[in-house]
Structures are given as C-alpha cells and as structure tokens.
Amino acid sequence: MKICGLQKTTLLDFPGHVAATVFTGGCNFRCPFCHNSDLLGNDAEVAYTEEEVLKFLAKRRGILEGVAITGGEPTLQPDLRRFILGVRQLGYQIKLDTNGSRPDVLRSLCEDGLIDYVAMDIKTCKERYPDVAGIPSLHIEGIMESIEFLKRGTVPYEFRTTVVKELHSAADFEAIGQWLSGCSNYFLQNYVDSDRVLVPGFSSCSKDELLSYLEIVKPYVAHAELRGVDY
C-alpha cells in the first residue's frame, strides 16, 4: 500500500462514525478540479508504512470506529485487500472512496464482506465524462458497471458529485439523474478552491445554483441533498 497521508480523526469522512482517513497515492484520472493533486502521480510521496498505520489504529481502538480509505484511487493499490484485512482484524468498519473505474476490485471486496460503505464519485453525465475526468481517451464502461453493481445494494453506498461552476450545467444534472435513477443516496458538494487544485481557475456555485441542480435530480433518486451547504 502506498499510503501518502493519514487524518487521525474525522467526523465527516465516514457517515455516522468517528473515523481515521487513509490517503493512498496514485490515480488513473486527472480531474482538473482535483484538490488532492499531490496524490495523483506514481511519484506521490509515501508518508506511512502499512505497519505504522495499523499500529496507530491498534492504539485507537475504543476511540475510533471506522477507517475511510481514499486517494488518489485506492482500487489501484495491489495490496488493498491485505491492508483492509489487517484493519478489519482490529475491529474497524471500512469505507471506500472510489472513482468506480475498477468494478472488478470493487465487486470482489464488497461481495467478500470487506467493505461497509462505498462512496463513488460521479464526475458528470456519460457524454462528458472523459473531459471532466481529464482523460480524453477514457472508456466509461467500468464506471457504468460500478454504478449498476452498487445500485443492487450489496453494501450501503452513496454517489456524489463535486459541482464546478465552469464544468456543470442543468442539462448535465438532468442526464446524471436519469443515469443514476433508482439509487439510494446522491449528494452534491460544492467545489472549493485551494492551492492544491490540479488546474487553477475554477469557481464554486452559488447556493441557489446548487439548489436548482438538486431539484433536477430529486425526482430520480430515493434521497438527494447538498453536502456542506446550509439550506
């Protein structure tokens, strides 16, 4: 496992749980609005060994309840399963953040009972996915497969979209709503600018814009809401 960061306590990353967040290095997308740009390349700096993280988690039993594994893209890690087994042996629940590009890995972990919650990013509608994901040659069949797998309800899950003013429109959310139709949970979260963003120059949406997009997707999904926005 290439572990490039560890947030030792979070109340936000794993819904309903006090958790730690493990950041893996390397990603197969290059979303221009990514705020973890320092974790994208294969040269991302390793900050912790697996043994160091497991030792920390062992000491925090009884205080922490779960571990969120994010990135980068965790499913690219060849040792992900082994690491998850080590964390579960300590009694922790596991949340996996993923872009959904490796449905075989996602399915295997979930069907083997190793994942308790999945958060999958939905970058945009099918037609514009390659551009918004920053990979013009991207084939989205894997994304589609992961969506359909999660919608079967093998594990609790959510879909989520980071809304970027320059990259998303009402038409996009109409198409996304139809694509995700019948899913259990869908969250819209506003883009937040920072000096770590891969491509500078993007901006966040107003609350009214976010609410208008929310109203577009609500008829299609069981539960939809804005995350990180008071309304």
N, C-alpha and C positions, 0 to 999 in steps of 0.2 A: 504494500500500500504506500502510495506517495502522499503523505499527509503534510500539507503545507500550512495548516492553521488549526487552532483549537480555541473555540469560545467556551470557556469553562462553565458558564451558567447562562441560560436563556429561558425566558418565559414566552417567547414569541415563535421560535422556530419549529416547535413540536406542539401542536394544539392540545391543550389540556394537560400538559406535562411540564415539570421542571426538568430541563434537559441541558446537555452539552452539545455543541455543534462541531463536527469534524469536517474540515475543508480538504478535499482531495485536489491534486494538481493534474492539469491536462484536460482539454475539451476538444470535441470534434466540430463544434460550432464556433462562429466568430460574430456573434450578435453585436452590432456596432454600439448598442446601448448597454452592453455588459458592464456591471460595476465591480466585477472580480477579474478585471483584465490581467492582473498579475498572476492569475492561476491558470490561464488558458494554455500556455505552451508547455512543451515537454521539458523545458528548462526551468519551470517553476521551482522555486527553492524549497527543499524539504525542511520542515521545521521540527517534526517529531517522528520518532520511530513508532511502529505499532506497539512495541513493548512499553514505551513511555506513556502512550495514551491509555493502554489497558491498565497500567499501574495506577495512573491518575483515577481512572474510573473505579478501580477496586477500592480506593480510599474514599470515594464519594458515595458509595452505596449507602442507602438510607437517606441521602440528601437529594441526589438526582434520581429521576425516574426513567429517563429515556435518553437516547442519543440520535441526533439528526445528522445524517451523512449527506453532504452536499459538495459542491465543487466550484469550478470545473464540472466534469461529468463523471460521477462515481462509477457508473457501469463500465467505464473503460479500464478500471483497475483490475488486473488479473487476480489479485489476492483479495478482492472484495468479500467473497463468500467466507474465506477463512477468517478475515477480520470480524465480520458480523457474527460468526460462530463464537469467537472469543468474547465479544461484547455481550452476547446473549447468555453465555455461561456465567456472567457476572450478575444476571438477573434483570438486565435492561431491555426495554422496548426499543424498537428501531423504526425511525422514519427515514425514508429515502427520497431525496430530491433528484429528479432526472429530467432530461430533455426528451426522453422516450425513444431515442434513436436505436437502442439495442433491446428490442422487445423480447428476444430470447433470454437475455440475462434477467430482465425484469420479471418475466413469467416464471422462470426457474426459481428465483429467490422467493417470490410470493407463494407459489404452489408448494414449496417446501416449508412454508410456515416461518420463514426467517425475517419477514418484513411485517410490521404492524400498521404502517401508514405510508402512503405514497403521495407525494406532491409532484405533479408533472406540469412543466411549463408548456403553454400553448403560445407560440410566438405570434401567430396571426392566422389568417384564413389559408386554406390549402394552396390557392393560386399564387400567393405572395410569400409563401414560407421560405423558399430558398434565399430570396433577397433579404428578408428581415432576419433570418438566421445567419446571414453573412457568408453563405456557401452557395453560389450560383448553380453549381452542379448537383446540389442536394436532391436525392430522391426521397420522397416523404412516405414511401410505403411502410417503413419501420415505425414512423410516427403514427400513422393510421392504425397499424397493428397494435401498438401500445395503448392507444385510446380505446379501441374495441375491447382489448383484454381487461383494462381497468373498469370499463363500464359493466362488465359482467359481475363485479362486486366480490371478487376473490378476497380482496383486502379493502379496508376503508381507504378512500383516496380523495384527492381534490385536483382539479385543473385550475391553472391560474395564468393570467396574462399581465405582464408589465406594460402599461399603456403609455406610449410615447406620442406626444402631440404630432410630430412630423411623420410618424410611421403608421398611425392607425386612423381609421375613419369609421363613420357609422356603417358604411357598406361592409367593411371588414367584420364588424361585430354581428351584423345580420348573418353573414356567412359562417362565422365561428359558432353562433348559436345553433344554426342548423346542423353543423358538423358534430357538435357535442350533444345534440338533442337526447334527452333522457338521462344525462349524467346526474350524479347526486350532488356535487358541490363544484361551483365555479366562482373564482374570486378575481376581481380586477384590482390591481395595485398600481399606484401612480409612479411613473418614472421619477427618480430623484437624482439630480446631477451631482457629480463629485469629480475629484481629480483622478479617480481610478477608472473612469469610464473609457472604454476602448477607443471610441471616436467621439471627440467633444462636439458640442454644438446643438445637442438635443434639448428639449424642454418638456416640462410636465404639463398636464392638462389642468384646467380649472375644475372645481368640484361640479359645476353644472355640466361640463362636458362628460365627466365620468358618470354622473347620474344618468345622462341621456344614453350612454352606452349600456349602462346597467339595465335600463328599461328595455332596450332592444333584446338583450339575451334572456331576460327573466322568463318569457313565455316558453322557452325551450328546455330549461333545466329545473331540477327539483328545488335547488337552493342556489341563489346567486347574491353576492354582496360585494361592496367595496371593502378593501382591507387597508387599514392605516389611514382612513379618512373619516372624520366625524360628520355625520349627517342624520 
